[in-house]
Amino acid sequence: QVTLWLKKIYGNQPIPQYEVNARTVDILYELVECNEARDRDVSLLIEDMKQKAAEYEAEANYLQGLLAESLDLSLSSLSSEGTSYLNVLVNSAMTLETKDTSLASFFCAINDMTSELYATESKNREMELELTNIRKKLTAALMLEKQLEGDLKKTEERLEVEKAKADSQSQNLKFLKDKSEDLKIRIKAAEEQLAATGLNQSLTHESLVSLSEQLAALQEEIVPLKKKLESYLDLTPVIIFSPVLL
């Protein structure tokens, strides 16, 4: 069946070489079925169109005979103006998709098209209103975006300034830290040098700081004693006579 179909497709031309196996045969068989189904559909469509053409031709012949019998009119007897009017009438009927050329059919078609036109215009107005609202929202969004871009730029500039300040403070802190370490080393070296020369340990910085703390503690302890002593100083002195003198 596949071979016959290929011969039918290529006719007198040689069939191209192809690898014959189960898969290629299956694919070609599917193509055969699709092609035959399409051919059947096309044949049915052609027959239907032929039938409709015959029906239209019979109806046209009937109408021509009716015009010739009742009004003694034919297409050949019409003037150019009459033929033009007839063509306009036919084109209008085809455009409006009426079932015939009667006034009732024309009025119904015109009413339908008028209603459709009103509906379309109403929909267009709604779409224009929606488009206006979208434009307003878009304008607001663009303004907000512009404002955000300005705020972002200011923030970035401020961050640059703060970063520069932080870098400067970091450098100052590093300088002070290095200076403090240098002073500690120098103080330790000076203390070691003084200790080597026989300096009393009680005169070192640590000893003096400790003595200062002890002095502050003693001063705090003396404060209530001073207050108590002041209360005794306000008393009247008492003279004690010796018994020997009496």
NUMI-953042 format. One record per atom (N, C-alpha, C): x, y, z. Coordinates in steps of 0.2 Angstrom, whole numbers, plus 5000, padded with zeros to 4 digits. Layout:
N
px=X&py=Y&pz=Z
...
***
This chain:
246
px=5004&py=4994&pz=5000
px=5000&py=5000&pz=5000
px=5004&py=5006&pz=5000
px=5010&py=5006&pz=5004
px=5014&py=5012&pz=5004
px=5018&py=5013&pz=4997
px=5020&py=5007&pz=4994
px=5023&py=5008&pz=4988
px=5018&py=5011&pz=4982
px=5012&py=5008&pz=4982
px=5007&py=5011&pz=4978
px=5006&py=5018&pz=4979
px=5006&py=5021&pz=4985
px=5005&py=5028&pz=4986
px=5011&py=5032&pz=4984
px=5017&py=5029&pz=4985
px=5023&py=5033&pz=4983
px=5023&py=5033&pz=4975
px=5021&py=5028&pz=4972
px=5021&py=5028&pz=4964
px=5016&py=5033&pz=4962
px=5010&py=5034&pz=4966
px=5005&py=5038&pz=4964
px=5007&py=5046&pz=4965
px=5011&py=5047&pz=4970
px=5013&py=5054&pz=4972
px=5019&py=5056&pz=4967
px=5024&py=5052&pz=4965
px=5029&py=5054&pz=4961
px=5028&py=5053&pz=4954
px=5023&py=5049&pz=4952
px=5021&py=5048&pz=4945
px=5026&py=5044&pz=4941
px=5028&py=5047&pz=4936
px=5034&py=5045&pz=4931
px=5041&py=5046&pz=4934
px=5041&py=5050&pz=4939
px=5048&py=5051&pz=4942
px=5050&py=5045&pz=4947
px=5056&py=5044&pz=4947
px=5059&py=5038&pz=4952
px=5058&py=5040&pz=4959
px=5056&py=5035&pz=4963
px=5055&py=5036&pz=4970
px=5062&py=5036&pz=4973
px=5063&py=5041&pz=4978
px=5069&py=5042&pz=4981
px=5071&py=5036&pz=4985
px=5077&py=5035&pz=4986
px=5079&py=5029&pz=4990
px=5079&py=5031&pz=4997
px=5076&py=5026&pz=5001
px=5076&py=5027&pz=5008
px=5077&py=5020&pz=5012
px=5078&py=5020&pz=5018
px=5080&py=5014&pz=5022
px=5073&py=5011&pz=5024
px=5072&py=5005&pz=5022
px=5066&py=5001&pz=5023
px=5067&py=4997&pz=5029
px=5063&py=5000&pz=5034
px=5063&py=4996&pz=5041
px=5056&py=4997&pz=5044
px=5055&py=4995&pz=5050
px=5048&py=4995&pz=5053
px=5046&py=5002&pz=5054
px=5051&py=5006&pz=5056
px=5049&py=5013&pz=5058
px=5048&py=5017&pz=5052
px=5052&py=5017&pz=5047
px=5050&py=5021&pz=5041
px=5044&py=5019&pz=5038
px=5042&py=5012&pz=5038
px=5036&py=5010&pz=5035
px=5030&py=5012&pz=5039
px=5031&py=5012&pz=5045
px=5025&py=5015&pz=5050
px=5024&py=5022&pz=5048
px=5029&py=5026&pz=5048
px=5029&py=5033&pz=5047
px=5025&py=5035&pz=5040
px=5028&py=5031&pz=5035
px=5025&py=5032&pz=5028
px=5017&py=5030&pz=5028
px=5016&py=5024&pz=5032
px=5009&py=5022&pz=5032
px=5004&py=5027&pz=5035
px=5007&py=5031&pz=5040
px=5003&py=5036&pz=5043
px=5002&py=5042&pz=5038
px=5007&py=5043&pz=5034
px=5007&py=5049&pz=5029
px=5001&py=5047&pz=5024
px=5001&py=5040&pz=5022
px=4996&py=5038&pz=5017
px=4989&py=5039&pz=5020
px=4988&py=5037&pz=5026
px=4982&py=5038&pz=5029
px=4980&py=5045&pz=5030
px=4984&py=5049&pz=5032
px=4983&py=5057&pz=5032
px=4981&py=5059&pz=5025
px=4985&py=5057&pz=5020
px=4984&py=5060&pz=5013
px=4977&py=5058&pz=5011
px=4976&py=5051&pz=5012
px=4969&py=5049&pz=5009
px=4963&py=5052&pz=5013
px=4964&py=5053&pz=5019
px=4959&py=5057&pz=5023
px=4958&py=5064&pz=5020
px=4964&py=5067&pz=5019
px=4963&py=5074&pz=5016
px=4960&py=5074&pz=5009
px=4962&py=5069&pz=5005
px=4959&py=5069&pz=4999
px=4951&py=5068&pz=4999
px=4949&py=5063&pz=5004
px=4942&py=5062&pz=5004
px=4938&py=5069&pz=5006
px=4942&py=5072&pz=5011
px=4938&py=5079&pz=5013
px=4938&py=5084&pz=5008
px=4943&py=5084&pz=5004
px=4943&py=5089&pz=4998
px=4938&py=5087&pz=4993
px=4937&py=5080&pz=4992
px=4932&py=5078&pz=4987
px=4925&py=5080&pz=4989
px=4924&py=5079&pz=4996
px=4917&py=5080&pz=4998
px=4916&py=5088&pz=4998
px=4921&py=5092&pz=4999
px=4921&py=5099&pz=4999
px=4919&py=5101&pz=4992
px=4923&py=5098&pz=4987
px=4922&py=5100&pz=4980
px=4914&py=5098&pz=4978
px=4912&py=5092&pz=4980
px=4905&py=5090&pz=4978
px=4900&py=5095&pz=4981
px=4902&py=5097&pz=4987
px=4897&py=5101&pz=4991
px=4897&py=5108&pz=4987
px=4903&py=5111&pz=4985
px=4903&py=5117&pz=4981
px=4899&py=5116&pz=4975
px=4900&py=5111&pz=4971
px=4897&py=5109&pz=4965
px=4889&py=5109&pz=4966
px=4887&py=5106&pz=4971
px=4880&py=5106&pz=4972
px=4877&py=5113&pz=4974
px=4881&py=5117&pz=4978
px=4878&py=5123&pz=4979
px=4878&py=5128&pz=4973
px=4884&py=5127&pz=4969
px=4884&py=5131&pz=4963
px=4878&py=5129&pz=4958
px=4876&py=5123&pz=4958
px=4871&py=5121&pz=4954
px=4864&py=5123&pz=4957
px=4863&py=5123&pz=4963
px=4857&py=5126&pz=4967
px=4857&py=5134&pz=4965
px=4863&py=5137&pz=4966
px=4863&py=5145&pz=4964
px=4861&py=5146&pz=4957
px=4864&py=5142&pz=4953
px=4862&py=5143&pz=4946
px=4855&py=5141&pz=4944
px=4852&py=5136&pz=4947
px=4845&py=5135&pz=4946
px=4841&py=5140&pz=4949
px=4843&py=5143&pz=4955
px=4839&py=5149&pz=4957
px=4839&py=5155&pz=4953
px=4845&py=5156&pz=4950
px=4846&py=5162&pz=4946
px=4842&py=5161&pz=4940
px=4842&py=5155&pz=4937
px=4838&py=5154&pz=4931
px=4831&py=5155&pz=4932
px=4829&py=5152&pz=4938
px=4822&py=5153&pz=4940
px=4820&py=5160&pz=4941
px=4824&py=5164&pz=4944
px=4823&py=5172&pz=4945
px=4823&py=5175&pz=4938
px=4827&py=5173&pz=4934
px=4827&py=5176&pz=4927
px=4821&py=5175&pz=4923
px=4819&py=5168&pz=4924
px=4813&py=5166&pz=4920
px=4807&py=5170&pz=4923
px=4807&py=5171&pz=4930
px=4801&py=5174&pz=4933
px=4801&py=5182&pz=4931
px=4807&py=5185&pz=4930
px=4807&py=5192&pz=4928
px=4805&py=5192&pz=4921
px=4807&py=5187&pz=4917
px=4805&py=5188&pz=4910
px=4798&py=5186&pz=4909
px=4794&py=5182&pz=4912
px=4787&py=5180&pz=4912
px=4783&py=5186&pz=4914
px=4785&py=5189&pz=4920
px=4780&py=5193&pz=4924
px=4781&py=5200&pz=4921
px=4788&py=5202&pz=4920
px=4789&py=5209&pz=4919
px=4793&py=5210&pz=4912
px=4794&py=5204&pz=4908
px=4797&py=5204&pz=4902
px=4804&py=5208&pz=4902
px=4807&py=5206&pz=4908
px=4814&py=5209&pz=4909
px=4819&py=5204&pz=4909
px=4825&py=5205&pz=4906
px=4831&py=5201&pz=4906
px=4837&py=5205&pz=4907
px=4842&py=5202&pz=4909
px=4849&py=5205&pz=4910
px=4851&py=5209&pz=4904
px=4850&py=5206&pz=4898
px=4852&py=5209&pz=4892
px=4848&py=5215&pz=4890
px=4841&py=5215&pz=4893
px=4837&py=5221&pz=4891
px=4837&py=5227&pz=4896
px=4841&py=5226&pz=4902
px=4842&py=5231&pz=4907
px=4847&py=5236&pz=4904
px=4846&py=5243&pz=4905
px=4850&py=5248&pz=4904
px=4856&py=5248&pz=4908
px=4861&py=5252&pz=4906
px=4867&py=5252&pz=4910
px=4866&py=5254&pz=4917
px=4861&py=5259&pz=4918
px=4860&py=5262&pz=4924
px=4856&py=5257&pz=4928
px=4851&py=5253&pz=4925
px=4848&py=5248&pz=4929
px=4852&py=5242&pz=4931
px=4857&py=5240&pz=4927
px=4862&py=5235&pz=4929
px=4866&py=5238&pz=4934
px=4868&py=5244&pz=4934
px=4872&py=5247&pz=4940
px=4868&py=5247&pz=4947
px=4861&py=5248&pz=4946
px=4857&py=5248&pz=4952
px=4856&py=5241&pz=4955
px=4856&py=5236&pz=4950
px=4855&py=5229&pz=4952
px=4861&py=5227&pz=4955
px=4867&py=5229&pz=4952
px=4874&py=5227&pz=4956
px=4874&py=5230&pz=4963
px=4872&py=5236&pz=4963
px=4872&py=5239&pz=4970
px=4868&py=5235&pz=4975
px=4862&py=5234&pz=4972
px=4857&py=5230&pz=4977
px=4860&py=5223&pz=4979
px=4863&py=5220&pz=4974
px=4866&py=5213&pz=4975
px=4872&py=5214&pz=4980
px=4876&py=5219&pz=4979
px=4882&py=5220&pz=4983
px=4880&py=5222&pz=4990
px=4875&py=5226&pz=4991
px=4872&py=5228&pz=4997
px=4870&py=5222&pz=5001
px=4866&py=5217&pz=4998
px=4863&py=5211&pz=5001
px=4869&py=5207&pz=5003
px=4874&py=5206&pz=4999
px=4880&py=5202&pz=5001
px=4884&py=5205&pz=5007
px=4884&py=5211&pz=5007
px=4888&py=5215&pz=5012
px=4884&py=5214&pz=5019
px=4877&py=5215&pz=5018
px=4873&py=5214&pz=5024
px=4872&py=5207&pz=5026
px=4873&py=5203&pz=5021
px=4872&py=5195&pz=5023
px=4865&py=5194&pz=5024
px=4861&py=5197&pz=5019
px=4853&py=5196&pz=5020
px=4851&py=5189&pz=5016
px=4846&py=5186&pz=5018
px=4844&py=5180&pz=5015
px=4841&py=5182&pz=5008
px=4838&py=5188&pz=5007
px=4835&py=5190&pz=5000
px=4836&py=5198&pz=5000
px=4833&py=5201&pz=4995
px=4834&py=5208&pz=4994
px=4827&py=5212&pz=4995
px=4823&py=5209&pz=5000
px=4817&py=5212&pz=5002
px=4819&py=5218&pz=5007
px=4814&py=5223&pz=5007
px=4815&py=5229&pz=5012
px=4816&py=5226&pz=5019
px=4812&py=5221&pz=5021
px=4812&py=5219&pz=5028
px=4818&py=5216&pz=5029
px=4821&py=5212&pz=5025
px=4828&py=5209&pz=5026
px=4833&py=5215&pz=5027
px=4833&py=5220&pz=5022
px=4837&py=5225&pz=5023
px=4837&py=5229&pz=5029
px=4830&py=5230&pz=5031
px=4829&py=5234&pz=5038
px=4832&py=5230&pz=5044
px=4831&py=5224&pz=5044
px=4833&py=5219&pz=5049
px=4841&py=5219&pz=5049
px=4844&py=5219&pz=5044
px=4851&py=5219&pz=5043
px=4854&py=5225&pz=5046
px=4851&py=5231&pz=5043
px=4853&py=5238&pz=5045
px=4852&py=5239&pz=5053
px=4847&py=5236&pz=5056
px=4846&py=5237&pz=5063
px=4851&py=5233&pz=5067
px=4852&py=5227&pz=5064
px=4857&py=5223&pz=5068
px=4864&py=5226&pz=5067
px=4866&py=5229&pz=5061
px=4872&py=5232&pz=5061
px=4873&py=5239&pz=5065
px=4867&py=5242&pz=5066
px=4867&py=5248&pz=5070
px=4868&py=5247&pz=5077
px=4864&py=5241&pz=5079
px=4865&py=5239&pz=5086
px=4872&py=5237&pz=5087
px=4875&py=5233&pz=5083
px=4882&py=5231&pz=5083
px=4887&py=5238&pz=5083
px=4885&py=5243&pz=5079
px=4889&py=5249&pz=5079
px=4889&py=5252&pz=5086
px=4883&py=5253&pz=5089
px=4882&py=5256&pz=5095
px=4886&py=5252&pz=5101
px=4885&py=5246&pz=5100
px=4889&py=5242&pz=5105
px=4897&py=5243&pz=5105
px=4899&py=5243&pz=5098
px=4906&py=5244&pz=5097
px=4908&py=5251&pz=5100
px=4904&py=5256&pz=5098
px=4906&py=5263&pz=5101
px=4906&py=5263&pz=5108
px=4901&py=5260&pz=5111
px=4901&py=5259&pz=5119
px=4907&py=5256&pz=5121
px=4909&py=5251&pz=5118
px=4915&py=5247&pz=5120
px=4921&py=5251&pz=5119
px=4921&py=5255&pz=5114
px=4927&py=5260&pz=5112
px=4927&py=5265&pz=5118
px=4922&py=5268&pz=5120
px=4922&py=5273&pz=5125
px=4924&py=5270&pz=5132
px=4922&py=5264&pz=5133
px=4925&py=5261&pz=5139
px=4932&py=5260&pz=5139
px=4935&py=5257&pz=5133
px=4942&py=5256&pz=5132
px=4946&py=5263&pz=5132
px=4943&py=5268&pz=5129
px=4946&py=5275&pz=5130
px=4946&py=5277&pz=5137
px=4941&py=5276&pz=5141
px=4941&py=5278&pz=5148
px=4946&py=5274&pz=5152
px=4947&py=5267&pz=5150
px=4952&py=5263&pz=5154
px=4959&py=5265&pz=5151
px=4959&py=5267&pz=5145
px=4966&py=5269&pz=5143
px=4968&py=5276&pz=5146
px=4963&py=5280&pz=5147
px=4965&py=5286&pz=5151
px=4967&py=5285&pz=5158
px=4963&py=5280&pz=5161
px=4965&py=5279&pz=5168
px=4972&py=5275&pz=5168
px=4974&py=5271&pz=5163
px=4980&py=5268&pz=5163
px=4986&py=5273&pz=5162
px=4984&py=5278&pz=5158
px=4989&py=5284&pz=5156
px=4990&py=5287&pz=5163
px=4985&py=5289&pz=5167
px=4986&py=5293&pz=5173
px=4990&py=5288&pz=5178
px=4989&py=5282&pz=5178
px=4993&py=5278&pz=5183
px=5000&py=5277&pz=5180
px=5001&py=5277&pz=5174
px=5007&py=5277&pz=5171
px=5011&py=5283&pz=5173
px=5008&py=5289&pz=5172
px=5011&py=5295&pz=5173
px=5013&py=5295&pz=5181
px=5008&py=5293&pz=5185
px=5010&py=5293&pz=5192
px=5016&py=5289&pz=5194
px=5016&py=5283&pz=5190
px=5021&py=5278&pz=5192
px=5028&py=5281&pz=5189
px=5028&py=5284&pz=5183
px=5034&py=5287&pz=5181
px=5037&py=5293&pz=5185
px=5032&py=5297&pz=5188
px=5034&py=5302&pz=5193
px=5037&py=5299&pz=5199
px=5034&py=5294&pz=5202
px=5036&py=5290&pz=5208
px=5043&py=5287&pz=5206
px=5044&py=5284&pz=5200
px=5050&py=5281&pz=5198
px=5056&py=5287&pz=5198
px=5054&py=5293&pz=5195
px=5059&py=5298&pz=5195
px=5061&py=5300&pz=5202
px=5056&py=5301&pz=5206
px=5057&py=5303&pz=5213
px=5061&py=5298&pz=5217
px=5060&py=5291&pz=5216
px=5064&py=5286&pz=5219
px=5071&py=5286&pz=5216
px=5072&py=5288&pz=5210
px=5078&py=5288&pz=5207
px=5082&py=5294&pz=5210
px=5079&py=5300&pz=5211
px=5082&py=5305&pz=5215
px=5084&py=5304&pz=5222
px=5079&py=5300&pz=5225
px=5081&py=5298&pz=5232
px=5087&py=5293&pz=5233
px=5087&py=5289&pz=5228
px=5092&py=5284&pz=5227
px=5099&py=5287&pz=5226
px=5099&py=5292&pz=5222
px=5105&py=5296&pz=5220
px=5107&py=5300&pz=5226
px=5103&py=5303&pz=5230
px=5105&py=5306&pz=5236
px=5107&py=5302&pz=5241
px=5104&py=5296&pz=5242
px=5106&py=5291&pz=5247
px=5113&py=5288&pz=5245
px=5114&py=5287&pz=5239
px=5121&py=5285&pz=5236
px=5126&py=5290&pz=5238
px=5125&py=5297&pz=5237
px=5129&py=5302&pz=5238
px=5131&py=5302&pz=5246
px=5125&py=5302&pz=5250
px=5126&py=5302&pz=5257
px=5130&py=5296&pz=5259
px=5129&py=5290&pz=5256
px=5133&py=5284&pz=5258
px=5141&py=5285&pz=5256
px=5142&py=5289&pz=5251
px=5149&py=5290&pz=5249
px=5152&py=5295&pz=5254
px=5148&py=5300&pz=5256
px=5151&py=5304&pz=5261
px=5152&py=5301&pz=5268
px=5147&py=5296&pz=5270
px=5148&py=5293&pz=5276
px=5154&py=5288&pz=5276
px=5155&py=5285&pz=5270
px=5160&py=5280&pz=5269
px=5167&py=5284&pz=5270
px=5167&py=5290&pz=5267
px=5173&py=5294&pz=5267
px=5175&py=5295&pz=5275
px=5169&py=5297&pz=5278
px=5170&py=5299&pz=5285
px=5172&py=5293&pz=5289
px=5169&py=5287&pz=5288
px=5171&py=5281&pz=5291
px=5178&py=5279&pz=5290
px=5180&py=5280&pz=5283
px=5187&py=5278&pz=5282
px=5192&py=5283&pz=5285
px=5190&py=5289&pz=5286
px=5194&py=5294&pz=5289
px=5195&py=5292&pz=5297
px=5189&py=5291&pz=5300
px=5189&py=5289&pz=5307
px=5193&py=5282&pz=5308
px=5192&py=5278&pz=5303
px=5196&py=5271&pz=5304
px=5204&py=5273&pz=5304
px=5206&py=5277&pz=5299
px=5213&py=5279&pz=5299
px=5215&py=5282&pz=5305
px=5211&py=5287&pz=5308
px=5212&py=5290&pz=5314
px=5213&py=5285&pz=5320
px=5208&py=5281&pz=5320
px=5208&py=5276&pz=5325
px=5214&py=5271&pz=5325
px=5216&py=5269&pz=5319
px=5222&py=5265&pz=5318
px=5228&py=5269&pz=5320
px=5228&py=5276&pz=5318
px=5234&py=5280&pz=5321
px=5235&py=5281&pz=5328
px=5229&py=5282&pz=5331
px=5229&py=5282&pz=5339
px=5231&py=5275&pz=5342
px=5228&py=5270&pz=5339
px=5230&py=5263&pz=5341
px=5237&py=5262&pz=5341
px=5240&py=5264&pz=5335
px=5247&py=5263&pz=5334
px=5251&py=5267&pz=5339
px=5249&py=5274&pz=5340
px=5252&py=5278&pz=5344
px=5252&py=5276&pz=5351
px=5246&py=5273&pz=5353
px=5245&py=5270&pz=5360
px=5250&py=5264&pz=5361
px=5250&py=5260&pz=5356
px=5255&py=5254&pz=5357
px=5262&py=5257&pz=5357
px=5264&py=5262&pz=5353
px=5271&py=5265&pz=5354
px=5272&py=5268&pz=5361
px=5267&py=5272&pz=5363
px=5268&py=5275&pz=5370
px=5269&py=5269&pz=5375
px=5265&py=5264&pz=5375
px=5265&py=5258&pz=5380
px=5272&py=5255&pz=5379
px=5275&py=5254&pz=5373
px=5282&py=5252&pz=5373
px=5287&py=5257&pz=5376
px=5286&py=5263&pz=5374
px=5291&py=5268&pz=5377
px=5290&py=5268&pz=5384
px=5284&py=5268&pz=5387
px=5283&py=5268&pz=5394
px=5286&py=5262&pz=5397
px=5285&py=5257&pz=5394
px=5288&py=5250&pz=5397
px=5296&py=5251&pz=5397
px=5298&py=5253&pz=5391
px=5306&py=5254&pz=5391
px=5308&py=5259&pz=5396
px=5305&py=5265&pz=5397
px=5307&py=5269&pz=5402
px=5307&py=5267&pz=5409
px=5301&py=5263&pz=5410
px=5301&py=5260&pz=5417
px=5307&py=5255&pz=5418
px=5308&py=5251&pz=5413
px=5314&py=5246&pz=5413
px=5320&py=5250&pz=5414
px=5321&py=5255&pz=5411
px=5327&py=5259&pz=5411
px=5328&py=5262&pz=5418
px=5322&py=5265&pz=5421
px=5322&py=5268&pz=5428
px=5323&py=5262&pz=5433
px=5320&py=5256&pz=5432
px=5321&py=5251&pz=5437
px=5329&py=5249&pz=5436
px=5332&py=5249&pz=5431
px=5339&py=5247&pz=5430
px=5343&py=5252&pz=5434
px=5341&py=5258&pz=5434
px=5345&py=5263&pz=5438
px=5343&py=5263&pz=5445
px=5339&py=5259&pz=5448
px=5338&py=5258&pz=5455
px=5332&py=5262&pz=5457
px=5327&py=5264&pz=5453
px=5321&py=5268&pz=5455
px=5317&py=5263&pz=5459
px=5314&py=5267&pz=5464
px=5309&py=5263&pz=5469
px=5303&py=5262&pz=5465
px=5301&py=5255&pz=5466
px=5295&py=5253&pz=5463
px=5289&py=5257&pz=5465
px=5289&py=5260&pz=5471
px=5283&py=5264&pz=5473
px=5282&py=5270&pz=5469
px=5287&py=5272&pz=5465
px=5286&py=5278&pz=5461
px=5284&py=5277&pz=5454
px=5283&py=5271&pz=5452
px=5281&py=5269&pz=5445
px=5274&py=5271&pz=5444
px=5272&py=5271&pz=5438
px=5265&py=5274&pz=5436
px=5260&py=5269&pz=5439
px=5261&py=5263&pz=5439
px=5256&py=5258&pz=5442
px=5255&py=5259&pz=5449
px=5261&py=5260&pz=5453
px=5261&py=5261&pz=5460
px=5257&py=5268&pz=5462
px=5259&py=5273&pz=5458
px=5256&py=5279&pz=5459
px=5248&py=5279&pz=5458
px=5246&py=5276&pz=5453
px=5239&py=5275&pz=5452
px=5236&py=5271&pz=5458
px=5239&py=5266&pz=5460
px=5236&py=5262&pz=5466
px=5236&py=5266&pz=5472
px=5241&py=5270&pz=5473
px=5241&py=5274&pz=5479
px=5236&py=5280&pz=5479
px=5235&py=5282&pz=5472
px=5229&py=5287&pz=5471
px=5222&py=5284&pz=5473
px=5221&py=5278&pz=5471
px=5215&py=5275&pz=5472
px=5214&py=5274&pz=5480
px=5220&py=5272&pz=5483
px=5219&py=5271&pz=5490
px=5218&py=5277&pz=5494
px=5221&py=5283&pz=5491
px=5220&py=5289&pz=5494
px=5213&py=5291&pz=5494
px=5210&py=5290&pz=5487
px=5203&py=5292&pz=5486
px=5198&py=5288&pz=5491
px=5200&py=5281&pz=5492
px=5196&py=5277&pz=5497
px=5196&py=5280&pz=5504
px=5202&py=5282&pz=5506
px=5203&py=5284&pz=5513
px=5200&py=5291&pz=5514
px=5200&py=5295&pz=5509
px=5196&py=5302&pz=5509
px=5189&py=5301&pz=5510
px=5186&py=5296&pz=5506
px=5179&py=5294&pz=5507
px=5177&py=5292&pz=5514
px=5182&py=5288&pz=5517
px=5181&py=5285&pz=5524
px=5181&py=5291&pz=5529
px=5186&py=5296&pz=5527
px=5187&py=5302&pz=5532
px=5181&py=5306&pz=5532
px=5177&py=5307&pz=5527
px=5171&py=5312&pz=5526
px=5166&py=5311&pz=5532
px=5164&py=5305&pz=5534
px=5159&py=5304&pz=5540
px=5162&py=5305&pz=5546
px=5169&py=5304&pz=5547
px=5172&py=5305&pz=5553
px=5173&py=5313&pz=5554
px=5174&py=5317&pz=5549
px=5175&py=5324&pz=5549
px=5168&py=5327&pz=5551
px=5162&py=5324&pz=5549
px=5156&py=5327&pz=5551
px=5154&py=5325&pz=5558
px=5156&py=5319&pz=5560
px=5156&py=5317&pz=5567
px=5160&py=5322&pz=5572
px=5166&py=5323&pz=5570
px=5170&py=5328&pz=5573
px=5167&py=5335&pz=5574
px=5165&py=5337&pz=5568
px=5162&py=5344&pz=5568
px=5156&py=5344&pz=5573
px=5152&py=5339&pz=5574
px=5147&py=5339&pz=5579
px=5149&py=5340&pz=5586
px=5155&py=5337&pz=5587
px=5158&py=5338&pz=5594
px=5161&py=5344&pz=5595
px=5164&py=5348&pz=5590
px=5167&py=5354&pz=5591
px=5162&py=5359&pz=5593
px=5155&py=5358&pz=5592
px=5150&py=5363&pz=5593
px=5148&py=5363&pz=5601
px=5150&py=5358&pz=5605
px=5149&py=5357&pz=5612
px=5153&py=5362&pz=5616
px=5150&py=5365&pz=5622
px=5153&py=5369&pz=5626
px=5158&py=5365&pz=5630
px=5164&py=5368&pz=5631
px=5169&py=5365&pz=5634
px=5168&py=5364&pz=5642
px=5170&py=5359&pz=5645
px=5168&py=5358&pz=5652
px=5175&py=5358&pz=5656
px=5175&py=5362&pz=5662
px=5181&py=5363&pz=5666
px=5181&py=5358&pz=5671
px=5185&py=5354&pz=5672
px=5186&py=5349&pz=5677
px=5191&py=5352&pz=5683
px=5188&py=5353&pz=5689
px=5193&py=5355&pz=5694
px=5196&py=5349&pz=5698
px=5203&py=5350&pz=5699
px=5206&py=5345&pz=5702
px=5205&py=5345&pz=5710
px=5204&py=5339&pz=5713
px=5203&py=5339&pz=5720
px=5209&py=5342&pz=5725
px=5214&py=5342&pz=5722
px=5220&py=5344&pz=5726
px=5219&py=5352&pz=5727
px=5217&py=5355&pz=5722
px=5216&py=5362&pz=5722
px=5211&py=5364&pz=5727
px=5205&py=5360&pz=5728
px=5200&py=5361&pz=5732
px=5203&py=5360&pz=5739
***
